[in-house]
């Protein structure tokens, strides 16, 4: 293994710690001794010299690794990639619950007598999960994982899979929140 001299001015110690030389070329390296790598890291600004537009272009798509994402919520195109940015299309909480009401009506699910005492959003989430009443968190997570494995668009190639997984995700959040609130009570 080649040895390097510390890149800090007037330092002749062995440089054991690699660091980028230039923010525009992160593969080009320089080496520092331990005290100087700490000082280098304090001063390093990886965005130095970049314009605002260049920084924005670096961020665009970085969160999704340049893979397409799908629109979410009401009015989403149902499986058509929208690019790297996804906007929240729920106009309000009422839209969110209308999202469930439409699904329950489509599938003809009816709340059972065991769920009649529950709030409407929890009843609808129970219908999506095909359960009688909200379960404790551990069992709810198991049911959620089972549904996701079955209905995720990467596994289930049906055209309605993206919409179905969205409903499952929102239903899980509602049931998990309900379980947490009632476990504390």
C-alpha positions in Angstrom: 0.0 0.0 0.0 1.5 3.3 -1.0 2.2 5.9 1.7 1.2 9.5 1.3 2.4 12.6 3.0 -0.2 14.8 4.7 -1.5 17.4 2.2 -1.8 20.1 4.8 0.7 23.0 4.2 4.0 22.5 6.0 3.0 19.1 7.5 5.3 16.2 6.9 3.3 13.5 8.8 2.0 10.4 7.1 -1.3 11.0 5.4 -3.6 8.0 6.3 -7.0 9.6 5.8 -8.3 10.2 2.3 -10.4 13.3 1.4 -11.7 14.7 -1.9 -9.5 17.3 -3.6 -12.3 19.0 -5.5 -16.1 19.1 -5.0 -16.5 18.6 -8.7 -14.4 15.4 -8.8 -14.9 13.4 -5.7 -12.7 10.5 -6.9 -9.6 12.7 -7.0 -8.1 12.2 -3.5 -5.6 13.9 -1.1 -4.4 12.4 2.2 -4.2 14.0 5.7 -2.8 13.0 9.1 -5.4 12.6 11.9 -5.2 16.2 13.3 -5.5 17.7 9.8 -8.3 15.5 8.5 -10.4 16.8 11.4 -9.6 20.4 10.5 -10.2 19.6 6.8 -13.6 18.1 7.6 -14.6 21.1 9.7 -13.8 23.4 6.7 -15.0 21.2 3.8 -18.0 22.6 1.8 -18.9 20.0 -0.8 -21.1 22.6 -2.6 -18.3 25.3 -2.8 -18.1 26.7 -6.3 -21.5 25.3 -7.5 -24.2 27.7 -8.7 -27.8 27.5 -7.3 -29.0 25.9 -10.5 -26.2 23.2 -10.3 -27.2 22.4 -6.7 -30.8 22.1 -7.7 -29.9 19.7 -10.6 -27.9 17.5 -8.2 -30.9 17.3 -5.9 -33.5 16.6 -8.6 -34.0 12.8 -8.6 -31.3 12.1 -5.9 -33.9 10.8 -3.5 -35.2 8.3 -5.9 -31.8 7.4 -7.6 -33.1 8.6 -10.9 -35.9 6.0 -10.8 -39.5 7.0 -11.7 -42.0 7.4 -9.0 -45.8 7.2 -9.1 -48.3 9.9 -8.3 -50.1 9.4 -5.0 -53.6 10.3 -3.8 -56.8 11.3 -5.5 -56.4 12.2 -9.1 -53.2 10.3 -9.5 -52.7 8.6 -12.8 -52.7 5.1 -11.2 -49.4 3.6 -12.2 -48.0 6.1 -14.6 -44.5 7.3 -13.6 -44.4 11.0 -12.8 -40.7 11.6 -12.7 -38.6 12.2 -9.6 -40.9 14.6 -7.8 -44.2 13.6 -6.4 -46.6 16.2 -5.0 -49.2 15.4 -2.4 -52.5 15.4 -4.2 -54.8 15.1 -1.2 -56.5 18.5 -0.9 -57.5 17.9 2.7 -58.1 15.3 5.3 -61.6 14.9 3.9 -60.2 13.8 0.6 -58.0 11.3 2.4 -61.1 9.6 3.9 -63.1 9.9 0.7 -60.3 7.9 -0.8 -61.2 5.1 1.6 -65.0 5.5 1.2 -64.6 5.0 -2.6 -62.7 1.8 -2.1 -65.0 0.3 0.5 -68.0 1.2 -1.8 -66.3 -0.3 -4.8 -65.5 -3.6 -3.0 -68.9 -3.8 -1.3 -67.2 -4.1 2.1 -69.6 -3.5 5.0 -68.4 -2.9 8.6 -69.3 -5.8 10.9 -71.1 -5.4 14.2 -67.7 -5.7 15.9 -66.5 -2.4 14.2 -69.8 -0.4 14.5 -68.5 1.5 17.5 -65.3 2.6 15.7 -64.8 6.0 14.0 -65.6 5.9 10.2 -62.0 6.1 9.0 -61.0 3.2 11.3 -63.9 1.1 10.1 -62.9 1.7 6.5 -59.3 0.8 7.3 -60.5 -2.4 9.0 -62.4 -3.3 5.9 -59.3 -2.7 3.7 -57.3 -5.0 6.1 -60.2 -7.5 6.3 -60.1 -7.5 10.1 -62.9 -7.2 12.6 -61.3 -4.7 14.9 -58.0 -2.9 15.2 -55.3 -5.2 16.4 -52.4 -4.6 18.7 -49.4 -3.1 16.9 -47.4 -6.3 16.4 -50.2 -8.2 14.8 -51.2 -5.2 12.7 -47.6 -4.9 11.3 -47.7 -8.6 10.4 -51.0 -8.2 8.5 -49.6 -5.0 6.8 -46.5 -6.9 5.7 -48.6 -9.7 4.3 -50.8 -7.3 2.3 -47.8 -5.4 1.0 -46.1 -8.6 -0.1 -49.2 -9.5 -2.0 -50.2 -6.2 -3.5 -47.0 -4.2 -4.0 -46.6 -3.1 -7.7 -43.2 -4.6 -8.0 -44.7 -8.0 -7.3 -48.3 -7.7 -8.4 -48.3 -6.4 -12.0 -52.1 -5.7 -12.2 -52.9 -2.1 -13.3 -54.7 -1.3 -10.0 -51.8 -2.4 -7.8 -50.3 1.1 -7.3 -53.7 2.4 -6.1 -54.3 -0.6 -3.9 -50.9 -0.3 -2.2 -51.6 3.4 -1.5 -54.8 2.5 0.2 -53.1 -0.2 2.2 -50.4 2.3 3.4 -52.9 4.9 4.4 -55.1 2.3 6.2 -52.1 1.0 8.1 -51.2 4.6 9.3 -54.8 5.0 10.5 -54.9 1.7 12.3 -51.4 2.0 13.8 -52.3 5.5 15.1 -55.6 4.2 16.5 -53.8 1.3 18.2 -51.2 3.6 19.7 -53.9 6.0 21.1 -55.9 3.2 22.6 -52.9 1.3 24.0 -51.9 4.4 26.0 -55.5 4.9 27.3 
